[in-house]
Amino acid sequence: MSEPHITKGQSYALIRPLPVVVCLLIALVARLGVLVQPTNAQTPNPLRRVNAPYFDGEVRVPEMAIFWFGQVNSTDNYADVGIGYNDRYLRIRISVFDRYLWYDTTHSSELAKWDGATLYLDLEGDGGSVLDADDYRFIAQLNAGGVRDDYQMASRGDGSSWVTVSVPFTTTAGWRGDFNNNGSDHDDRGWVLNFYIPFASLGLSGPPADGTRWGLAFAMHDRDNAPGSPPIADKRWPEAAQGIQPITWGRLMFNLPSYQPPSVPVGGTASIRHNLEGATVTDASVGGYAVCGQGVDFWTEWGYTNEAFYNTERSDFNIQNQTDVADWPCFSKYYVTFPLDSLLSGKVVLSATLTLHQFGNAGGPGQAEPSLIQVLTVAEDWDEATLAWNNAPLAVENVATAWVNPIADFPGWPGVPRVWDVSRAVAEAYVAGEPLRLALYQAYGAYHSGKYFVSSNTGDWNAQGRPTLTVSWGQKAQLTKSARSVLAPSGAVSLGSTITYTLRVSGSGQPLTVTDVLPARISHPLAYTTSYGSIAYDPALRKLTWRGAPSTGQSTTIVYPVTVTQSGTYAIVNVAHLTAFNGSTSTASSVVIVEAKQMFLPCILRWK
């Protein structure tokens, strides 16, 4: 008879094949669970997060964490949002590209019907479906200066809706443009709001502890004429955020989380660079490049212009942002995707760095300023040929920062290496089976703070200058288990059948122990062998124990046969345990169905 391979998560039964039909599979669950394998499908709207940095003193604008949402065109607005906190307050700065600036000079209560923004906070971070007392809403409207009290309002959840409350907080407003607020068709440039939310106003004695999670969402309001018609829909972060449903909000994390790598020896280092060992690294920039969007209409074309407009497959790119919102046509972001296929499977990421080579910067001698460039993860794929400011993916999470100083003189090729620690981002992408997708953008900065880098499209003569991902990896010890049985004449595993168990251990360069307690209704091992290490069996405990220290990636095979000692229809579930010297553990199991019953599945004829 044949020897069927029976593995974890599979129940075994005989199925009689039928010709020229397609049989519908009916799931048979008999004391066994169903194993559902995850897929790698991208989430349309991933959970967006921002890690707010802590400041010992004033929250400094050029060092805030940054994210963005919206679009820039003749009617829609785009926003950069900065966030940070200190011992006293949470500060959030929203900087908006807006063609027409309008606010309500009558001081009505309809704050959200004019240029402004709404900030939502969920202090429990529980993402509930209803508004609780831990949910807050802060609305602020733009104005041309003077007292702000009439242009801001706080609310709190009461279980079903928002209720206006007296919660002390501060907002400031600024703008760039004509700001006639009287129907003028002169183009404005944009506006800025700052929210200062004291922790004491939220009932807290100080800032939340590192790693605390809150809910966070924004709505950006826009008005382009006096009557407010046609109405302009709010732009939201995250995209699906609803003001009365905290479950739809994003997440605010207090302080940037660190990465704790597994305690395994270093197995090797891999460098991923375009055209290095077959890797294809795709990158592109969006925004004004180094010419501030020269040659396009800012309000109708700028946000849709692909980098090919300036230079097909540009060999360099600019990263730039400024505190002055009026200069937004000069702003530029950078997107890059690294494949992780070269790491193969079964590895763990110990550390990873992103290296870009800088060859220049904005501003002449004595003008160029340092900039804090941030690395953020991206969930969606994008097309290098069509990527533009308005269709570029939003960030999922900010993961790294590094100060980049200006260069006084051209350093020669490949340029000056600038390095970011992206260990956690690489580890998460690798575990998810996804490439590493990143966006780089500057926090709000000074004039002349743009930095010029070498792209993946540079020629082979400067290949060393291409963006490079360097990954140090280790081999995690792995355990698998399978079972094979010679079928009885009845066509099923039954009393007296022999089952041969095979365990495979993949080493990690450290001492390992495997234990396997044999379940009831099978015999003691008829024999047991191993290709490496030592093995012993304790009949009193019915426990097989293997010990060894195979090198990284070394495979060890443990084999032992047993016989079935009881008749009847039942499942034999056998679980083995692997323990590494560093304390990490894993399990592997197999399932054998004894005296499986024949069954006939319903079928549908397929007619040609």
N, C-alpha and C positions, 0 to 999 in steps of 0.2 A: 504494500500500500504506500501512498505518498506520505510525505512528512510536512504537514502544514505548519507555517510559521505563525505563532500566536504571540502577540505583543500587548503591551499596556493599552487599555482603553478599547479593546476589541472583544466582543462576545462571539462565540463560534457556534454555528449551526449549519447543517447541510442544506444546500439549495440545488434543486434539480434544474439544469439549464433547459430552456425551451427555444426552438429555432424561430427566427423571423418575428420576434416579438420584443417589445421593450417592457420590462417588468418594473413595477413601482415598488420601491423599497419601503417597507414598514419597519419602523424602529421597534425592536423588542427589548424591553427593559425588564430584567428579572434579577433583582437584587443588585444590579450593577448600574452605576451612573453613566451619563452620556458625556463623552469628551468633546468639547467644542474648541476647535482651533481658531485662534485669532487671525485676522487678516491684516495686511499692511496698507489697506485702503486709507487714503488721506481724509482727515476729518474736514468737512467744508468750512466749519467755523470752530477752530480749535480753542480751547480755554486760554484766553490771553492773560498774561501776568506781567506785572512790573515789580522789580525789586528796588525799593527805595533806599538810597544810601543814608547813613547816619552822619550828622555833622556835629562836631564838638564846638558849638558856637553858632553863628549865623548860617543859614542855609544858602550856600553860594550858587548862584544861577549857573555859572559855567560847569559846575560839577553835578548838577541834578541828573538823575536817570531820565531818559527821554524815550517817548514813543509817539505815534502819529496816527491820524485818521482823516478821512474826507478827501476831497478833490479840489483842484483849483481850476476854475473856468469862469465864464462871464456871470454865472449866477451862483454856483456852488462854492463852498469854502473848504479850505484845508487847515488843519491845526497840528502844530507840534506841542506836545505836553511834557513839561518837566516836573519832577517830583523829588522831594527829599524831606528829611525831618531832623529835629534836634530834641533836646530835653523838654522843650516847651510846646512846640507846635509842629503840625504837618503843613508843609508849603507846597502848593501846586500852582504851576504857571502854565497858562494856555495862550499860545501865540498863534493868531489866525490871519491867513491871507484872505482879504475881503475887499471887493471892488467898491462897494458903497457902504458907508458907515451911517447907521441910524440908531438913535436912542429916543426914549420917551421923555420929552421935556415937561410933561404934565404930571409926572411921578405917579402914574397909575400902578395898580397891583399886578398888571399883566406883564411881568418881567420877561417871561419866556417868548413874548411875541416881538422882541426887538433883538438887536445884536447882543449876544451874551452867551452864557454857558451855565449848565446845571451839573453839579458834582454830587454823586451818590456814594455813600459809605455804608457798609454793613460791618459793624464792629465785631460781630461773632464769626463772620466769614462762613456761615453755615449755608448760604445760598438757598434760603427758604423760598417757598412759592408765595408767601404772603408777607406783608410789611409788619415787622415787630418793632418794639421799642429800641432795639439796638440798630435800627436802620435810620440814616439821616439823609436829608436832601438840602443842598445849599445852592441857591440860585443867585447869580450875579449878572447885571446888565451893564453894558458899556455906558459911559457918560463922558462929557467933554472936560470934566474937572469939577472940583468942589466937593461938597459933602457926599459921602457914599451911602448913608443910611437908607435913603429912598431907593437905592438901586441894588439892594441885596435882601435876601430873606432866607430863613431856616425853617425846615419842617422835620417832623419825626413820625415814624410809623406808629399806628395805634392798633394794629391787627388786621386792618382792611384798607386803610387809606392814609394819606399824608395829612398831618395836622400842624398848622403853623405854631412854632414855639419860639421862645426867647432864648436863643443859644448864642452867646457872644462869639463872633468871629469877625475877621477883617478881610476886606477885599480892596485892591487898588486897580485902577484902570489906566491904560495908556493907548495912544493911537498914532498912526502915521498917515498923512494925506491931507486933503482939503478939509474934510469933516465939516462941510457947510450945513449938513443935516436939514436941507431945505429943498431937496429935489434936484440939486446940482448933478449934472451928468459927468462932472470931472471924476476921473478915476482916483480912488483912494488906494492905500497900500495894505492896511490891515490894522489890527488892534490886539491888545494884550490884557489879560486879567490875571491877577495874582490872588489866590485864596490862602489865607492863614487860619488854620483850624487849631485852636489851643486844645491840648489834650484835657486840660481841666474842664473845658466846656463840654466835653464828652463824658465827664464823670470819672476821668482817669487821673491818678496821682503823678503820672509821668509817661514817658513813651512806652509802647508795647515792647516786650522782650524780643530779641532777635529771633527771626523765624516765625513770628506771629503773622497770621493770615487774616486779612480783611477782604470784604467784597468792595469792588470799585467799578464805577461806570461814569460815563460822560454823555451829555447831550449838548451839541453846539447849535445855537439858535442864530437865525439870519433874517434880516429884513433889508430890502433894497429900495423901498419907496415909502412915502408917508402913509398911504392906505394899507400897506402890507399885503398887496395883491399883485399877481397871484401869490398865494402863500408858498414859502420855501420850506421844504421838509427838513426836520432836524437831522443832523449827522450824528451818529452814535458810535461810541466805543464801549464794549465790543459791538460788532455790527448788529447783532440781534438783541442788544440790551433793551429791556423794557423797564420804565421807571418804577412800576409797581410790582415787579417780579425779581427779587434779588437773585434768584436761581439763574437768571440770564446775564448777570454781571460778570465782569472779569475779577481778577485777584490782585490785591496789593500785598506784597510780602515786605516785611521790615528787615532791611539789610540784605545784601547780596549773599545767597547761600554759598558755602564752600563745597568742594568736592572731596569726598573721602574714598580713595581708591581701595579696592580689595587688597588684603594682605597676601599677595602672591609674588614670587620672584619675577623679575623682569625677563620676559621671553625674547624680546627683540624690539626694534624701532622701525617704523615705516614712515617714509616721506611721500606725500601725495602732492604732485605738481603736474600741471598740464604737460602732456606728452612725455611724462616720466613713467617708464614701464607700462605704457599703454593707457595711463589715466587721462581722462578728459575732464578738465576743470573748466566749467562754464562761468563766465563773469560778465557783468555789464554795469554801467552807472546810469543814473537818472538825474534829471535836474538841469542846472545851468552850465555844467562842466566848468571849465576855467574861463569861459568867455561870457558868463552871466546871461546865457540864453540869447546871445546876439543873433539877430536874423529872424526871430519869431515874434509874433504878437503874444504878449504875456498872458492875456486873459482868455484867448481863444485857442492858442497853439502850444504854449509852453508846457502845459501839463501832459500833452499827448506826444511830445517830440521824443523819438527814439535817438539813442546816441549816434546812430548811423547818419543822422542829419548833419552832424558835425564832422564825423570821420568814421567810415565803415570799419568795424572791428578795431576800435581805437586801442592803441598800445599802452595807454595810460588813463588814469582817472583822478578825479578830484573828490575829496570828502570835505564838506563845508556846511556850517550853520552859523547864524549870528544872533545876538540878542536883539538887534535892530530888525524888526519884521519888515521894514521897507525894502531891505535888500534881498528879499526871498528869491528873485530871479537868479541870484548867484548860488543858492543852496544846491547841494548835490549829495546823493546817497550812492552806496556801492553794494551790489549783490553778487554773491559767489556761491557755487555749489561744488562740494567735493564728494566724489564717490568713495565709499568705504569698503568696496568689494575686496580690495587687496588685503584686508585684515583677515579674510577667511572666516570660518566659524569657530565657536568654542573659545574665543579669546575674551579678555577683559581689558578695558582701557585703564591704564595706570595714570597717564598724563597726556596732554595734547596741547600744542601751541599753533597759533596762526602767525605766519610771518609775511609781512608786506615790505617791499623795498621802496623807500621814499627817495625821490630825486629832486624835489623842489617844493615850493609853497607860494601862496598868494602874498603879494606885497613886496615892495622893494627893500633894500637894506635899511634896517632900523624900524621897519613897519610891521613885519611878520610877527605873529603872536603864537604862543603855544595853544594847543587844543586838546581837549579830552575826547578821544574817539572811542565810541562804544560799539560793542559787538552784540547783535541780537539774533535770535534764531527765527527761522521762517518755516512754515509748514507746507506751503504750496510750491509746486513746480512753476517755472516761468520760462518764457521764450526770449532768448537773447535778441532775436530779430525784432521783437515788438515791445519789449519792456519799456515802460515810460513811467513818469512820476504818478500819474493817475491810475495806472493799472498794476503797479508794483505791489506785491503782497505786503500786508501789514505784519508787524513783528509779533511773534508769540511771546518772547521773553528776552529781557536784557541779561546777558551772561558774563560780560567782561568789559573792562575799561583799561585804557592806557594813555598816558600823556605823550603827545608827540610834539617835540620841539621843532622850531623852524631851522632850516639849513641856510647858513650864510652864503656859502659858495657851493657850486655844483660838485658833488663828491666823487663823480665818476661812476661808471656802471659796475655793478648792478644797482647801486644806490645804498642808502643806509637802512639796515634791517630794523623794522619795528615789530614788536612781538606782543601777542595777547594770549593769555591762558584760557583755552576753551575746553578744558578737560571734561567738565560736566556735560557740555553740549554734545561733544563727540560720543561720550559714553551713552547718553540717552538715545542719540540717533542710531548708534550701532546696535543697541539692544532692540530697538524698534524695527531694525532691518531697513532703515532709510538712509539716503545720503545726508551729508551735513549741509544744510541750507542756511546761509548767513546773510545778514544785512549789516552794513557799517554806516554809522552816522555820527556826526559830532554833536555833543551837547551844546546848548547855547554858547556862543563864543564872541570874541572881539572881532572888530574889523580886521581884515587881512589874516584870518586864521585858517584858511583852506590849506590842505596838504595834498601834494601830488604824488601818486604811486604808480608803479609798473603793473600792468595788467597781464592776464594770461595770454593775450594776443601779441605780446612783444616777440620779436624775432628770436630764432634759435641762438643768435650771437649773444643774447641777453637772457637765456633760459634760466639762469640762476636767480634772476630777479623776479621771476613769476611768483604769484602768491603760492605759498607752500603750507601744507598742513603736516605737522610732524607728530606722530602718535607713538608713545611708548606703551607696549602691551605686555600682558602676562597671560599665561595659560591657566584657566580655571580647571581644577580637577573635575572630571565628569564621569558619571556612572550610567550605564545602560544595562538593561536586562531583557532577555528573551527566553522563550520556552519552545521546545519542539517535542512532538510526540508521534510515535508510530501508531497509526489507527488500528483498532481491533477489527476483526472480520465484519462487525456490525457497521463499520464505517464511522465510528466515534471513539473518543477516548473513554475507556471504561476500566473496571476493576482489573488490576494486573498490568495495565499499560505502563510503559516506561516514558517518563518525561525527562528530557535533558535540559537543564537550565544553564544558560551562558551569561556571565556577567563580564562586561568590558569596562575597564578603568583607563581613562586618559589622564596621564600624570601632569603635575604642575610644578615639579621640582621640590616638593616638600613631602614629609611623611604623611601617609594616608592609611586609614583603617576602613575596611568594609565588613559589615556584619549582616548576616542573613539568617533570621530565625525561621525555620521551616514550619509551615502551617500544618494543622492536623489533616488527616486523611491521605497523607503521603508518607513513604518510608523514610528512614535515615538515608543519607547519601550512599549509593552503592560504591562510589569512589569520588574523589575530588582532586583536581589538578589545577595548577596555575602556571602560566608562562613566565612569571616573575614574582619575587617576594615569597613570603611564607604563608601557609594556610593550615588551619586546624579546625577540628569539629568537636563540640561538647555535646555528647548524646543526652546528658541530663537536661540541658537547656535547649536541645535541638537547634543549636546555634553554630553556624559556620563563620569563622573569623579569618580575614586576610589582612596582612600588613605588608607595606612596602613603601618605597620612596622613588617611584619612577620619575625620570627626567621630564621636562616640559614637553608635552605632546606624545610621550612614549605610551604605547597602548599595551595593556596587560589583559589577558583573557583568563577567566576562572570558569571551569566547567565541572558540573556534577550531575549525574543522573539519579532519579528516584523512581519509585513505582507507586501507582495509585492503590490505596489499601481499603477503599470503601466504595460500594456500589451506590447507584442513585444518580439523580440529576442535580448538579450543584456546580458552583464556581470555586476554583482554587485560586486564591489571590495571594501572591507571594511578593513581599516588599523587602528590598535590600536597602541598607543605609550606608552612606559614605561620609566619613568625618575626616577633615583635613587638620593638619597641625595648628593652623591659625584659628581653628574653631568653627569654620564654615561647614555646613552640612548639606546634603542633598539625598534624594531617594530615587529609586527606580523600581518599577513593579511589572509583573506580568500576570495575565489572567488565562486560565485554562478552564473550559467548560467540559465537565464530565458527563457522558451519556447525553450529548446534545440531541434534541429531537428533530426529525425531519419536518419541514414545513414547506408549503407551496404558496408562492406569492401571487397576488392578483396581477393580471397582465393586461396590457392594451395592445391590440394588433396594430401594426404599422402597415398601412396600405400604400402601395406605390401608385 
